[in-house]
């Protein structure tokens, strides 16, 4: 970022993590680098408890829950994020991709 002429204060970092240990490590990682971040007040599952439901980001960097089968998809059948089709109950891949699309500012090529 410095190489591009930016400053740490020029960015906002938002995130979420379902694993409590990983959530604490991510908070620590941001803190030791002096980066302000909003990772929510505690760990939480993005599908069942989206801590940033109105977030529209310019960039998304993610470690998606690919091939996770315990998503409890049956309780999320009517979720507003599924504009491109309801994800299969037993696999989080399609749900993760749609969550990223819904969290992006602007449009994606197939929406134009």
Secondary structure, DSSP 8 states (H G I E B T S, - for coil): -GGGT--GGG--EE---SSHHHHHHHHHHHHHTT--EE--SS---TTTS-TTTT--BS-------TT-----GGGGTT-TT-TT----TT--HHHHHHHHHHTBSS--GGG-
